[in-house]
Amino acid sequence: MKVVVQRVKYAKCVVNDKVTGAIQNGYMLLVGYTHTDNDEINQKMAKKIANLRIFEDENEKMNLNIKQVNGKILSISQFTLYGNALEGNRPSFTKAMAPDLAIDLYKKFNDHLREFDLVVEEGIFGEHMEIELLNDGPVTITIEL
């Protein structure tokens, strides 16, 4: 499982000219799965993200987690995180989990985040999504379990 965490001032997802999820202040997550991923990894990743301290405290040190700043999450499924472009010019996605398996893990992952009392907005799995965000910092962290 690979997740790109972007600290944002705002983020929104649009599918077919309709907003499917929008947040102010929090994380925009790009979430990808590979063949060996399972719900145990989902749970570990949700805990890691809920406790990740990348918001600044009163001393301008990254020391606060998302809950401490009343942040929200926009979670976007992103199989292209497992794209391999080392050979040739067209990326290979053979390391990405099949969509029919990944969708269940993605839904469970978002539910695990909600178990930490976090507000989680979502894109629509498998759809063409337009993502708009304002990266804060910028702060972008990649976590792979």
ABEGO torsion letter per residue (X at the ends): XBBBBBBBABBBBBBGGBBABBBBEEBBBBBBBBAABBAAAAAAAAAAAAABBABBBAAGBBABBAAAAGBBBBBBBBAAAABBAABEABBBAAABBBAAAAAAAAAAAAAAAAAAGBBBBBBBBGBBBBBBBBBBOBBBBBBBX
